[in-house]
Amino acid sequence: MPELRRDPVFGRWVIMDSKHSKGPLDFSKEDNTPTRQEICPFCPGREYQTPHEVDAVRPSNSPADTSGWMVRTVPNKFPVLNSDGNFQKEGMGIYDQMTGIGAHEVLIESPDHDKSLTELTKEEMKAVISQYQSRFRQLSKDSRFKYVVIFKNFGASAGATIEHTHSQIIALPMVPKTVLEELKGAEAYHQSHGRCVFCDMISQEYQDRERIVVENNSFLAFCPYAPRYAFETWIIPKGHNADFVHADDITQTHLAQILQDVLKRIKNVLGNPSYNYYLHTAPLGYVKWACYHWHIEIIPKLSRSVGFEWGAGLHIVPTFPQDAARYLREA
């Protein structure tokens, strides 16, 4: 029997399709093996092919824009928003518009063209997380920006145009609608229950147990009760915290460990699929800390949305989260 399930934050419903249930072997496979090293602008020795680096993890005496780095961040060569200029907003009748002010950066996660995040050492993976926070802190200082999005596209079907492992960071002059809806749902839950909805989700996952994938001292990884996509997985701090920027060194180490662990499980179970992940954190200057809880959402690209999903806003999910979590636990 199919089920309709409701997400407790957004209030959105999804359809769990039990009649066409799919396991890991039922999804089409992609070949995401790196092949184009000879023309890659992110490889060491080709630093001149990118804009000048804005940040990096490298030996203390190593000059910028030279080889020897562990993680390197540069402005995107083709940014969706520009950092130069003044912010202006105006109305055009019933429509609003503003200047495209923002920042768009590329965080190159390793000098090794053939390595993915799942193949980095613990030290290398921790350096990626530390660089995320370093860039978040720096971009947060610009008063024009209201929100910073950290995300990764892996594989062509997930939107990656360069195969060398990298993430992207975009600073926005406004808070995106999806984040506003998440904040509104979290605030409404806190007002009616007096508790953080994400903290209650953690408690519920421990009570049910069946959707938990893996955990460590600081984080819980689980497949959400009402997922939008098959094998969707969340990573959330066990301790309540609204803002990623406040994650200390130990927390960053634990995040690096569990993020890499979950990505390895997804790779092993689903055959190295394309995926997106993104970090949801409080907007810059957000004051209702008790309501919100930062987290990472990982979305394997296993299928395409169809007309009903776009038209009705109802996702049809062919794998129950408890089954997805079991496959990932057993990986």
C-alpha positions as protocol buffer text, in pm:
chain_id: "A"
residue {
  index: 1
  type: MET
  ca { x: 0 y: 0 z: 0 }
}
residue {
  index: 2
  type: PRO
  ca { x: 146 y: 343 z: -94 }
}
residue {
  index: 3
  type: GLU
  ca { x: 188 y: 593 z: 189 }
}
residue {
  index: 4
  type: LEU
  ca { x: 160 y: 971 z: 211 }
}
residue {
  index: 5
  type: ARG
  ca { x: 412 y: 1110 z: 457 }
}
residue {
  index: 6
  type: ARG
  ca { x: 439 y: 1467 z: 587 }
}
residue {
  index: 7
  type: ASP
  ca { x: 764 y: 1649 z: 659 }
}
residue {
  index: 8
  type: PRO
  ca { x: 749 y: 1814 z: 1005 }
}
residue {
  index: 9
  type: VAL
  ca { x: 948 y: 2124 z: 906 }
}
residue {
  index: 10
  type: PHE
  ca { x: 805 y: 2233 z: 571 }
}
residue {
  index: 11
  type: GLY
  ca { x: 471 y: 2058 z: 609 }
}
residue {
  index: 12
  type: ARG
  ca { x: 515 y: 1913 z: 258 }
}
residue {
  index: 13
  type: TRP
  ca { x: 378 y: 1571 z: 169 }
}
residue {
  index: 14
  type: VAL
  ca { x: 554 y: 1297 z: -28 }
}
residue {
  index: 15
  type: ILE
  ca { x: 426 y: 973 z: -177 }
}
residue {
  index: 16
  type: MET
  ca { x: 613 y: 656 z: -83 }
}
residue {
  index: 17
  type: ASP
  ca { x: 559 y: 428 z: -382 }
}
residue {
  index: 18
  type: SER
  ca { x: 548 y: 73 z: -243 }
}
residue {
  index: 19
  type: LYS
  ca { x: 409 y: -72 z: -568 }
}
residue {
  index: 20
  type: HIS
  ca { x: 726 y: 16 z: -759 }
}
residue {
  index: 21
  type: SER
  ca { x: 976 y: -19 z: -476 }
}
residue {
  index: 22
  type: LYS
  ca { x: 1342 y: 2 z: -580 }
}
residue {
  index: 23
  type: GLY
  ca { x: 1658 y: -129 z: -423 }
}
residue {
  index: 24
  type: PRO
  ca { x: 2015 y: -22 z: -505 }
}
residue {
  index: 25
  type: LEU
  ca { x: 2043 y: -247 z: -813 }
}
residue {
  index: 26
  type: ASP
  ca { x: 1725 y: -108 z: -971 }
}
residue {
  index: 27
  type: PHE
  ca { x: 1868 y: 238 z: -1044 }
}
residue {
  index: 28
  type: SER
  ca { x: 2069 y: 316 z: -1359 }
}
residue {
  index: 29
  type: LYS
  ca { x: 2444 y: 354 z: -1308 }
}
residue {
  index: 30
  type: GLU
  ca { x: 2680 y: 632 z: -1421 }
}
residue {
  index: 31
  type: ASP
  ca { x: 3052 y: 627 z: -1483 }
}
residue {
  index: 32
  type: ASN
  ca { x: 3195 y: 911 z: -1273 }
}
residue {
  index: 33
  type: THR
  ca { x: 3560 y: 808 z: -1311 }
}
residue {
  index: 34
  type: PRO
  ca { x: 3785 y: 1115 z: -1374 }
}
residue {
  index: 35
  type: THR
  ca { x: 3944 y: 1108 z: -1720 }
}
residue {
  index: 36
  type: ARG
  ca { x: 4038 y: 1460 z: -1838 }
}
residue {
  index: 37
  type: GLN
  ca { x: 4345 y: 1540 z: -1626 }
}
residue {
  index: 38
  type: GLU
  ca { x: 4547 y: 1672 z: -1921 }
}
residue {
  index: 39
  type: ILE
  ca { x: 4317 y: 1975 z: -1961 }
}
residue {
  index: 40
  type: CYS
  ca { x: 4208 y: 2027 z: -1598 }
}
residue {
  index: 41
  type: PRO
  ca { x: 4252 y: 2388 z: -1472 }
}
residue {
  index: 42
  type: PHE
  ca { x: 4231 y: 2274 z: -1108 }
}
residue {
  index: 43
  type: CYS
  ca { x: 4537 y: 2050 z: -1115 }
}
residue {
  index: 44
  type: PRO
  ca { x: 4868 y: 2164 z: -954 }
}
residue {
  index: 45
  type: GLY
  ca { x: 5094 y: 2351 z: -1194 }
}
residue {
  index: 46
  type: ARG
  ca { x: 4795 y: 2514 z: -1365 }
}
residue {
  index: 47
  type: GLU
  ca { x: 4715 y: 2768 z: -1095 }
}
residue {
  index: 48
  type: TYR
  ca { x: 4759 y: 3040 z: -1359 }
}
residue {
  index: 49
  type: GLN
  ca { x: 4444 y: 2909 z: -1533 }
}
residue {
  index: 50
  type: THR
  ca { x: 4219 y: 3011 z: -1242 }
}
residue {
  index: 51
  type: PRO
  ca { x: 4153 y: 3353 z: -1087 }
}
residue {
  index: 52
  type: HIS
  ca { x: 4389 y: 3441 z: -799 }
}
residue {
  index: 53
  type: GLU
  ca { x: 4321 y: 3230 z: -491 }
}
residue {
  index: 54
  type: VAL
  ca { x: 4135 y: 3398 z: -203 }
}
residue {
  index: 55
  type: ASP
  ca { x: 4215 y: 3131 z: 56 }
}
residue {
  index: 56
  type: ALA
  ca { x: 4400 y: 2801 z: 82 }
}
residue {
  index: 57
  type: VAL
  ca { x: 4531 y: 2533 z: 314 }
}
residue {
  index: 58
  type: ARG
  ca { x: 4898 y: 2514 z: 228 }
}
residue {
  index: 59
  type: PRO
  ca { x: 5241 y: 2508 z: 400 }
}
residue {
  index: 60
  type: SER
  ca { x: 5308 y: 2837 z: 579 }
}
residue {
  index: 61
  type: ASN
  ca { x: 5591 y: 2941 z: 345 }
}
residue {
  index: 62
  type: SER
  ca { x: 5414 y: 2837 z: 25 }
}
residue {
  index: 63
  type: PRO
  ca { x: 5326 y: 3139 z: -195 }
}
residue {
  index: 64
  type: ALA
  ca { x: 4972 y: 3187 z: -319 }
}
residue {
  index: 65
  type: ASP
  ca { x: 4886 y: 3063 z: -670 }
}
residue {
  index: 66
  type: THR
  ca { x: 5164 y: 2802 z: -666 }
}
residue {
  index: 67
  type: SER
  ca { x: 5168 y: 2426 z: -618 }
}
residue {
  index: 68
  type: GLY
  ca { x: 5194 y: 2272 z: -272 }
}
residue {
  index: 69
  type: TRP
  ca { x: 4840 y: 2338 z: -149 }
}
residue {
  index: 70
  type: MET
  ca { x: 4605 y: 2088 z: 17 }
}
residue {
  index: 71
  type: VAL
  ca { x: 4281 y: 2283 z: -42 }
}
residue {
  index: 72
  type: ARG
  ca { x: 4249 y: 2595 z: -256 }
}
residue {
  index: 73
  type: THR
  ca { x: 3965 y: 2846 z: -300 }
}
residue {
  index: 74
  type: VAL
  ca { x: 3937 y: 3076 z: -602 }
}
residue {
  index: 75
  type: PRO
  ca { x: 3664 y: 3302 z: -742 }
}
residue {
  index: 76
  type: ASN
  ca { x: 3447 y: 3123 z: -996 }
}
residue {
  index: 77
  type: LYS
  ca { x: 3563 y: 3215 z: -1345 }
}
residue {
  index: 78
  type: PHE
  ca { x: 3200 y: 3237 z: -1456 }
}
residue {
  index: 79
  type: PRO
  ca { x: 3015 y: 3367 z: -1147 }
}
residue {
  index: 80
  type: VAL
  ca { x: 2639 y: 3375 z: -1121 }
}
residue {
  index: 81
  type: LEU
  ca { x: 2671 y: 3694 z: -911 }
}
residue {
  index: 82
  type: ASN
  ca { x: 2933 y: 3970 z: -904 }
}
residue {
  index: 83
  type: SER
  ca { x: 3111 y: 4098 z: -595 }
}
residue {
  index: 84
  type: ASP
  ca { x: 3178 y: 4446 z: -737 }
}
residue {
  index: 85
  type: GLY
  ca { x: 2922 y: 4722 z: -715 }
}
residue {
  index: 86
  type: ASN
  ca { x: 2658 y: 4859 z: -483 }
}
residue {
  index: 87
  type: PHE
  ca { x: 2343 y: 4683 z: -378 }
}
residue {
  index: 88
  type: GLN
  ca { x: 2027 y: 4842 z: -514 }
}
residue {
  index: 89
  type: LYS
  ca { x: 1667 y: 4722 z: -498 }
}
residue {
  index: 90
  type: GLU
  ca { x: 1369 y: 4873 z: -677 }
}
residue {
  index: 91
  type: GLY
  ca { x: 1013 y: 4794 z: -777 }
}
residue {
  index: 92
  type: MET
  ca { x: 891 y: 4762 z: -1133 }
}
residue {
  index: 93
  type: GLY
  ca { x: 516 y: 4779 z: -1090 }
}
residue {
  index: 94
  type: ILE
  ca { x: 418 y: 4455 z: -918 }
}
residue {
  index: 95
  type: TYR
  ca { x: 769 y: 4314 z: -971 }
}
residue {
  index: 96
  type: ASP
  ca { x: 1083 y: 4353 z: -760 }
}
residue {
  index: 97
  type: GLN
  ca { x: 1441 y: 4349 z: -881 }
}
residue {
  index: 98
  type: MET
  ca { x: 1786 y: 4406 z: -734 }
}
residue {
  index: 99
  type: THR
  ca { x: 2141 y: 4426 z: -860 }
}
residue {
  index: 100
  type: GLY
  ca { x: 2317 y: 4089 z: -887 }
}
residue {
  index: 101
  type: ILE
  ca { x: 2558 y: 4149 z: -602 }
}
residue {
  index: 102
  type: GLY
  ca { x: 2712 y: 3846 z: -435 }
}
residue {
  index: 103
  type: ALA
  ca { x: 3016 y: 3621 z: -437 }
}
residue {
  index: 104
  type: HIS
  ca { x: 3075 y: 3292 z: -616 }
}
residue {
  index: 105
  type: GLU
  ca { x: 3377 y: 3080 z: -523 }
}
residue {
  index: 106
  type: VAL
  ca { x: 3514 y: 2738 z: -610 }
}
residue {
  index: 107
  type: LEU
  ca { x: 3676 y: 2532 z: -334 }
}
residue {
  index: 108
  type: ILE
  ca { x: 3917 y: 2279 z: -489 }
}
residue {
  index: 109
  type: GLU
  ca { x: 3917 y: 1993 z: -241 }
}
residue {
  index: 110
  type: SER
  ca { x: 4239 y: 1815 z: -339 }
}
residue {
  index: 111
  type: PRO
  ca { x: 4539 y: 1863 z: -569 }
}
residue {
  index: 112
  type: ASP
  ca { x: 4494 y: 1502 z: -686 }
}
residue {
  index: 113
  type: HIS
  ca { x: 4279 y: 1491 z: -999 }
}
residue {
  index: 114
  type: ASP
  ca { x: 4186 y: 1125 z: -952 }
}
residue {
  index: 115
  type: LYS
  ca { x: 4069 y: 1150 z: -591 }
}
residue {
  index: 116
  type: SER
  ca { x: 3711 y: 1200 z: -480 }
}
residue {
  index: 117
  type: LEU
  ca { x: 3606 y: 1300 z: -129 }
}
residue {
  index: 118
  type: THR
  ca { x: 3567 y: 933 z: -40 }
}
residue {
  index: 119
  type: GLU
  ca { x: 3937 y: 876 z: -109 }
}
residue {
  index: 120
  type: LEU
  ca { x: 4087 y: 1165 z: 87 }
}
residue {
  index: 121
  type: THR
  ca { x: 4284 y: 1100 z: 406 }
}
residue {
  index: 122
  type: LYS
  ca { x: 4131 y: 1208 z: 737 }
}
residue {
  index: 123
  type: GLU
  ca { x: 4362 y: 1510 z: 743 }
}
residue {
  index: 124
  type: GLU
  ca { x: 4267 y: 1608 z: 388 }
}
residue {
  index: 125
  type: MET
  ca { x: 3894 y: 1573 z: 457 }
}
residue {
  index: 126
  type: LYS
  ca { x: 3924 y: 1781 z: 775 }
}
residue {
  index: 127
  type: ALA
  ca { x: 4103 y: 2050 z: 569 }
}
residue {
  index: 128
  type: VAL
  ca { x: 3801 y: 2069 z: 336 }
}
residue {
  index: 129
  type: ILE
  ca { x: 3561 y: 2125 z: 628 }
}
residue {
  index: 130
  type: SER
  ca { x: 3794 y: 2384 z: 784 }
}
residue {
  index: 131
  type: GLN
  ca { x: 3811 y: 2568 z: 453 }
}
residue {
  index: 132
  type: TYR
  ca { x: 3430 y: 2570 z: 434 }
}
residue {
  index: 133
  type: GLN
  ca { x: 3419 y: 2748 z: 767 }
}
residue {
  index: 134
  type: SER
  ca { x: 3705 y: 2984 z: 682 }
}
residue {
  index: 135
  type: ARG
  ca { x: 3527 y: 3104 z: 368 }
}
residue {
  index: 136
  type: PHE
  ca { x: 3193 y: 3123 z: 550 }
}
residue {
  index: 137
  type: ARG
  ca { x: 3348 y: 3348 z: 816 }
}
residue {
  index: 138
  type: GLN
  ca { x: 3515 y: 3574 z: 560 }
}
residue {
  index: 139
  type: LEU
  ca { x: 3208 y: 3617 z: 342 }
}
residue {
  index: 140
  type: SER
  ca { x: 2992 y: 3681 z: 649 }
}
residue {
  index: 141
  type: LYS
  ca { x: 3188 y: 4001 z: 713 }
}
residue {
  index: 142
  type: ASP
  ca { x: 3042 y: 4166 z: 400 }
}
residue {
  index: 143
  type: SER
  ca { x: 2733 y: 4360 z: 510 }
}
residue {
  index: 144
  type: ARG
  ca { x: 2579 y: 4321 z: 163 }
}
residue {
  index: 145
  type: PHE
  ca { x: 2537 y: 3946 z: 211 }
}
residue {
  index: 146
  type: LYS
  ca { x: 2248 y: 3785 z: 399 }
}
residue {
  index: 147
  type: TYR
  ca { x: 2310 y: 3415 z: 334 }
}
residue {
  index: 148
  type: VAL
  ca { x: 2601 y: 3189 z: 236 }
}
residue {
  index: 149
  type: VAL
  ca { x: 2533 y: 2865 z: 47 }
}
residue {
  index: 150
  type: ILE
  ca { x: 2794 y: 2587 z: 59 }
}
residue {
  index: 151
  type: PHE
  ca { x: 2722 y: 2302 z: -181 }
}
residue {
  index: 152
  type: LYS
  ca { x: 2878 y: 2028 z: -390 }
}
residue {
  index: 153
  type: ASN
  ca { x: 2779 y: 1885 z: -728 }
}
residue {
  index: 154
  type: PHE
  ca { x: 2939 y: 1547 z: -801 }
}
residue {
  index: 155
  type: GLY
  ca { x: 2891 y: 1393 z: -1144 }
}
residue {
  index: 156
  type: ALA
  ca { x: 2752 y: 1530 z: -1468 }
}
residue {
  index: 157
  type: SER
  ca { x: 2386 y: 1459 z: -1387 }
}
residue {
  index: 158
  type: ALA
  ca { x: 2428 y: 1653 z: -1061 }
}
residue {
  index: 159
  type: GLY
  ca { x: 2556 y: 1960 z: -1246 }
}
residue {
  index: 160
  type: ALA
  ca { x: 2935 y: 1920 z: -1220 }
}
residue {
  index: 161
  type: THR
  ca { x: 3107 y: 2062 z: -1529 }
}
residue {
  index: 162
  type: ILE
  ca { x: 3464 y: 1997 z: -1410 }
}
residue {
  index: 163
  type: GLU
  ca { x: 3538 y: 1648 z: -1280 }
}
residue {
  index: 164
  type: HIS
  ca { x: 3826 y: 1745 z: -1047 }
}
residue {
  index: 165
  type: THR
  ca { x: 3676 y: 1724 z: -697 }
}
residue {
  index: 166
  type: HIS
  ca { x: 3546 y: 2063 z: -582 }
}
residue {
  index: 167
  type: SER
  ca { x: 3266 y: 2241 z: -397 }
}
residue {
  index: 168
  type: GLN
  ca { x: 3112 y: 2583 z: -453 }
}
residue {
  index: 169
  type: ILE
  ca { x: 3020 y: 2871 z: -226 }
}
residue {
  index: 170
  type: ILE
  ca { x: 2773 y: 3145 z: -317 }
}
residue {
  index: 171
  type: ALA
  ca { x: 2702 y: 3448 z: -96 }
}
residue {
  index: 172
  type: LEU
  ca { x: 2362 y: 3607 z: -156 }
}
residue {
  index: 173
  type: PRO
  ca { x: 2216 y: 3953 z: -85 }
}
residue {
  index: 174
  type: MET
  ca { x: 1892 y: 3785 z: 30 }
}
residue {
  index: 175
  type: VAL
  ca { x: 1778 y: 3469 z: 209 }
}
residue {
  index: 176
  type: PRO
  ca { x: 1657 y: 3204 z: -41 }
}
residue {
  index: 177
  type: LYS
  ca { x: 1290 y: 3106 z: -37 }
}
residue {
  index: 178
  type: THR
  ca { x: 1363 y: 2744 z: 60 }
}
residue {
  index: 179
  type: VAL
  ca { x: 1560 y: 2858 z: 364 }
}
residue {
  index: 180
  type: LEU
  ca { x: 1290 y: 3107 z: 461 }
}
residue {
  index: 181
  type: GLU
  ca { x: 1029 y: 2831 z: 443 }
}
residue {
  index: 182
  type: GLU
  ca { x: 1247 y: 2606 z: 657 }
}
residue {
  index: 183
  type: LEU
  ca { x: 1297 y: 2883 z: 912 }
}
residue {
  index: 184
  type: LYS
  ca { x: 924 y: 2959 z: 916 }
}
residue {
  index: 185
  type: GLY
  ca { x: 840 y: 2593 z: 976 }
}
residue {
  index: 186
  type: ALA
  ca { x: 1102 y: 2560 z: 1250 }
}
residue {
  index: 187
  type: GLU
  ca { x: 982 y: 2878 z: 1422 }
}
residue {
  index: 188
  type: ALA
  ca { x: 617 y: 2769 z: 1405 }
}
residue {
  index: 189
  type: TYR
  ca { x: 705 y: 2430 z: 1559 }
}
residue {
  index: 190
  type: HIS
  ca { x: 906 y: 2598 z: 1836 }
}
residue {
  index: 191
  type: GLN
  ca { x: 618 y: 2835 z: 1911 }
}
residue {
  index: 192
  type: SER
  ca { x: 367 y: 2552 z: 1941 }
}
residue {
  index: 193
  type: HIS
  ca { x: 590 y: 2290 z: 2110 }
}
residue {
  index: 194
  type: GLY
  ca { x: 855 y: 2497 z: 2288 }
}
residue {
  index: 195
  type: ARG
  ca { x: 1128 y: 2280 z: 2133 }
}
residue {
  index: 196
  type: CYS
  ca { x: 1351 y: 2267 z: 1825 }
}
residue {
  index: 197
  type: VAL
  ca { x: 1191 y: 2052 z: 1554 }
}
residue {
  index: 198
  type: PHE
  ca { x: 1531 y: 1920 z: 1447 }
}
residue {
  index: 199
  type: CYS
  ca { x: 1620 y: 1817 z: 1802 }
}
residue {
  index: 200
  type: ASP
  ca { x: 1285 y: 1636 z: 1818 }
}
residue {
  index: 201
  type: MET
  ca { x: 1366 y: 1465 z: 1487 }
}
residue {
  index: 202
  type: ILE
  ca { x: 1690 y: 1336 z: 1641 }
}
residue {
  index: 203
  type: SER
  ca { x: 1495 y: 1202 z: 1941 }
}
residue {
  index: 204
  type: GLN
  ca { x: 1242 y: 1037 z: 1710 }
}
residue {
  index: 205
  type: GLU
  ca { x: 1517 y: 873 z: 1503 }
}
residue {
  index: 206
  type: TYR
  ca { x: 1672 y: 727 z: 1820 }
}
residue {
  index: 207
  type: GLN
  ca { x: 1331 y: 602 z: 1928 }
}
residue {
  index: 208
  type: ASP
  ca { x: 1254 y: 437 z: 1592 }
}
residue {
  index: 209
  type: ARG
  ca { x: 1617 y: 336 z: 1514 }
}
residue {
  index: 210
  type: GLU
  ca { x: 1528 y: 202 z: 1167 }
}
residue {
  index: 211
  type: ARG
  ca { x: 1625 y: 514 z: 967 }
}
residue {
  index: 212
  type: ILE
  ca { x: 1967 y: 574 z: 1129 }
}
residue {
  index: 213
  type: VAL
  ca { x: 2264 y: 514 z: 899 }
}
residue {
  index: 214
  type: VAL
  ca { x: 2564 y: 591 z: 1121 }
}
residue {
  index: 215
  type: GLU
  ca { x: 2665 y: 822 z: 1406 }
}
residue {
  index: 216
  type: ASN
  ca { x: 2968 y: 949 z: 1595 }
}
residue {
  index: 217
  type: ASN
  ca { x: 3014 y: 1158 z: 1909 }
}
residue {
  index: 218
  type: SER
  ca { x: 2891 y: 1480 z: 1746 }
}
residue {
  index: 219
  type: PHE
  ca { x: 2665 y: 1384 z: 1454 }
}
residue {
  index: 220
  type: LEU
  ca { x: 2379 y: 1161 z: 1349 }
}
residue {
  index: 221
  type: ALA
  ca { x: 2325 y: 1052 z: 987 }
}
residue {
  index: 222
  type: PHE
  ca { x: 1979 y: 926 z: 894 }
}
residue {
  index: 223
  type: CYS
  ca { x: 1737 y: 892 z: 605 }
}
residue {
  index: 224
  type: PRO
  ca { x: 1450 y: 1134 z: 680 }
}
residue {
  index: 225
  type: TYR
  ca { x: 1100 y: 1003 z: 745 }
}
residue {
  index: 226
  type: ALA
  ca { x: 947 y: 1193 z: 450 }
}
residue {
  index: 227
  type: PRO
  ca { x: 1230 y: 1210 z: 192 }
}
residue {
  index: 228
  type: ARG
  ca { x: 1192 y: 1383 z: -142 }
}
residue {
  index: 229
  type: TYR
  ca { x: 1436 y: 1145 z: -312 }
}
residue {
  index: 230
  type: ALA
  ca { x: 1547 y: 784 z: -281 }
}
residue {
  index: 231
  type: PHE
  ca { x: 1843 y: 743 z: -44 }
}
residue {
  index: 232
  type: GLU
  ca { x: 1826 y: 1108 z: 67 }
}
residue {
  index: 233
  type: THR
  ca { x: 2043 y: 1131 z: 380 }
}
residue {
  index: 234
  type: TRP
  ca { x: 2081 y: 1404 z: 642 }
}
residue {
  index: 235
  type: ILE
  ca { x: 2376 y: 1472 z: 871 }
}
residue {
  index: 236
  type: ILE
  ca { x: 2284 y: 1676 z: 1178 }
}
residue {
  index: 237
  type: PRO
  ca { x: 2472 y: 1782 z: 1493 }
}
residue {
  index: 238
  type: LYS
  ca { x: 2351 y: 1604 z: 1805 }
}
residue {
  index: 239
  type: GLY
  ca { x: 2396 y: 1921 z: 2010 }
}
residue {
  index: 240
  type: HIS
  ca { x: 2165 y: 2209 z: 1928 }
}
residue {
  index: 241
  type: ASN
  ca { x: 2337 y: 2477 z: 1720 }
}
residue {
  index: 242
  type: ALA
  ca { x: 2182 y: 2707 z: 1463 }
}
residue {
  index: 243
  type: ASP
  ca { x: 2498 y: 2823 z: 1287 }
}
residue {
  index: 244
  type: PHE
  ca { x: 2774 y: 2620 z: 1119 }
}
residue {
  index: 245
  type: VAL
  ca { x: 3021 y: 2902 z: 1176 }
}
residue {
  index: 246
  type: HIS
  ca { x: 3037 y: 2812 z: 1546 }
}
residue {
  index: 247
  type: ALA
  ca { x: 3150 y: 2452 z: 1490 }
}
residue {
  index: 248
  type: ASP
  ca { x: 3474 y: 2406 z: 1685 }
}
residue {
  index: 249
  type: ASP
  ca { x: 3778 y: 2204 z: 1578 }
}
residue {
  index: 250
  type: ILE
  ca { x: 3656 y: 1876 z: 1727 }
}
residue {
  index: 251
  type: THR
  ca { x: 3314 y: 1921 z: 1568 }
}
residue {
  index: 252
  type: GLN
  ca { x: 3478 y: 1986 z: 1230 }
}
residue {
  index: 253
  type: THR
  ca { x: 3685 y: 1667 z: 1268 }
}
residue {
  index: 254
  type: HIS
  ca { x: 3373 y: 1464 z: 1347 }
}
residue {
  index: 255
  type: LEU
  ca { x: 3184 y: 1622 z: 1056 }
}
residue {
  index: 256
  type: ALA
  ca { x: 3467 y: 1534 z: 818 }
}
residue {
  index: 257
  type: GLN
  ca { x: 3457 y: 1174 z: 942 }
}
residue {
  index: 258
  type: ILE
  ca { x: 3084 y: 1119 z: 915 }
}
residue {
  index: 259
  type: LEU
  ca { x: 3041 y: 1304 z: 583 }
}
residue {
  index: 260
  type: GLN
  ca { x: 3312 y: 1090 z: 427 }
}
residue {
  index: 261
  type: ASP
  ca { x: 3165 y: 776 z: 584 }
}
residue {
  index: 262
  type: VAL
  ca { x: 2816 y: 844 z: 443 }
}
residue {
  index: 263
  type: LEU
  ca { x: 2953 y: 927 z: 97 }
}
residue {
  index: 264
  type: LYS
  ca { x: 3151 y: 601 z: 97 }
}
residue {
  index: 265
  type: ARG
  ca { x: 2836 y: 408 z: 185 }
}
residue {
  index: 266
  type: ILE
  ca { x: 2639 y: 579 z: -94 }
}
residue {
  index: 267
  type: LYS
  ca { x: 2920 y: 504 z: -338 }
}
residue {
  index: 268
  type: ASN
  ca { x: 2943 y: 137 z: -236 }
}
residue {
  index: 269
  type: VAL
  ca { x: 2567 y: 74 z: -230 }
}
residue {
  index: 270
  type: LEU
  ca { x: 2464 y: 271 z: -539 }
}
residue {
  index: 271
  type: GLY
  ca { x: 2770 y: 234 z: -763 }
}
residue {
  index: 272
  type: ASN
  ca { x: 2934 y: 578 z: -736 }
}
residue {
  index: 273
  type: PRO
  ca { x: 2627 y: 784 z: -833 }
}
residue {
  index: 274
  type: SER
  ca { x: 2619 y: 1154 z: -900 }
}
residue {
  index: 275
  type: TYR
  ca { x: 2497 y: 1350 z: -599 }
}
residue {
  index: 276
  type: ASN
  ca { x: 2442 y: 1695 z: -454 }
}
residue {
  index: 277
  type: TYR
  ca { x: 2490 y: 1801 z: -98 }
}
residue {
  index: 278
  type: TYR
  ca { x: 2433 y: 2136 z: 61 }
}
residue {
  index: 279
  type: LEU
  ca { x: 2468 y: 2290 z: 403 }
}
residue {
  index: 280
  type: HIS
  ca { x: 2165 y: 2456 z: 559 }
}
residue {
  index: 281
  type: THR
  ca { x: 2259 y: 2703 z: 830 }
}
residue {
  index: 282
  type: ALA
  ca { x: 2109 y: 3010 z: 992 }
}
residue {
  index: 283
  type: PRO
  ca { x: 2108 y: 3332 z: 787 }
}
residue {
  index: 284
  type: LEU
  ca { x: 2364 y: 3596 z: 876 }
}
residue {
  index: 285
  type: GLY
  ca { x: 2244 y: 3789 z: 1180 }
}
residue {
  index: 286
  type: TYR
  ca { x: 1969 y: 3538 z: 1265 }
}
residue {
  index: 287
  type: VAL
  ca { x: 1860 y: 3577 z: 1629 }
}
residue {
  index: 288
  type: LYS
  ca { x: 1606 y: 3296 z: 1690 }
}
residue {
  index: 289
  type: TRP
  ca { x: 1873 y: 3037 z: 1770 }
}
residue {
  index: 290
  type: ALA
  ca { x: 1648 y: 2815 z: 1979 }
}
residue {
  index: 291
  type: CYS
  ca { x: 1431 y: 2745 z: 1673 }
}
residue {
  index: 292
  type: TYR
  ca { x: 1687 y: 2631 z: 1417 }
}
residue {
  index: 293
  type: HIS
  ca { x: 1951 y: 2359 z: 1378 }
}
residue {
  index: 294
  type: TRP
  ca { x: 2211 y: 2352 z: 1100 }
}
residue {
  index: 295
  type: HIS
  ca { x: 2256 y: 2033 z: 897 }
}
residue {
  index: 296
  type: ILE
  ca { x: 2375 y: 1884 z: 568 }
}
residue {
  index: 297
  type: GLU
  ca { x: 2140 y: 1720 z: 316 }
}
residue {
  index: 298
  type: ILE
  ca { x: 2279 y: 1468 z: 65 }
}
residue {
  index: 299
  type: ILE
  ca { x: 2076 y: 1387 z: -248 }
}
residue {
  index: 300
  type: PRO
  ca { x: 2194 y: 1102 z: -477 }
}
residue {
  index: 301
  type: LYS
  ca { x: 2084 y: 1164 z: -838 }
}
residue {
  index: 302
  type: LEU
  ca { x: 1902 y: 839 z: -907 }
}
residue {
  index: 303
  type: SER
  ca { x: 1597 y: 958 z: -1104 }
}
residue {
  index: 304
  type: ARG
  ca { x: 1438 y: 1262 z: -1267 }
}
residue {
  index: 305
  type: SER
  ca { x: 1134 y: 1451 z: -1148 }
}
residue {
  index: 306
  type: VAL
  ca { x: 828 y: 1407 z: -1371 }
}
residue {
  index: 307
  type: GLY
  ca { x: 531 y: 1624 z: -1463 }
}
residue {
  index: 308
  type: PHE
  ca { x: 314 y: 1525 z: -1167 }
}
residue {
  index: 309
  type: GLU
  ca { x: 595 y: 1611 z: -923 }
}
residue {
  index: 310
  type: TRP
  ca { x: 656 y: 1951 z: -1083 }
}
residue {
  index: 311
  type: GLY
  ca { x: 287 y: 2029 z: -1120 }
}
residue {
  index: 312
  type: ALA
  ca { x: 162 y: 1907 z: -781 }
}
residue {
  index: 313
  type: GLY
  ca { x: 475 y: 1966 z: -574 }
}
residue {
  index: 314
  type: LEU
  ca { x: 446 y: 1606 z: -449 }
}
residue {
  index: 315
  type: HIS
  ca { x: 756 y: 1389 z: -481 }
}
residue {
  index: 316
  type: ILE
  ca { x: 711 y: 1019 z: -557 }
}
residue {
  index: 317
  type: VAL
  ca { x: 982 y: 820 z: -379 }
}
residue {
  index: 318
  type: PRO
  ca { x: 1040 y: 454 z: -477 }
}
residue {
  index: 319
  type: THR
  ca { x: 1253 y: 356 z: -175 }
}
residue {
  index: 320
  type: PHE
  ca { x: 1128 y: 373 z: 183 }
}
residue {
  index: 321
  type: PRO
  ca { x: 1380 y: 553 z: 409 }
}
residue {
  index: 322
  type: GLN
  ca { x: 1407 y: 260 z: 649 }
}
residue {
  index: 323
  type: ASP
  ca { x: 1508 y: 37 z: 356 }
}
residue {
  index: 324
  type: ALA
  ca { x: 1758 y: 294 z: 226 }
}
residue {
  index: 325
  type: ALA
  ca { x: 1909 y: 329 z: 573 }
}
residue {
  index: 326
  type: ARG
  ca { x: 1939 y: -50 z: 607 }
}
residue {
  index: 327
  type: TYR
  ca { x: 2125 y: -77 z: 277 }
}
residue {
  index: 328
  type: LEU
  ca { x: 2359 y: 204 z: 381 }
}
residue {
  index: 329
  type: ARG
  ca { x: 2414 y: 64 z: 730 }
}
residue {
  index: 330
  type: GLU
  ca { x: 2509 y: -273 z: 588 }
}
residue {
  index: 331
  type: ALA
  ca { x: 2747 y: -129 z: 327 }
}
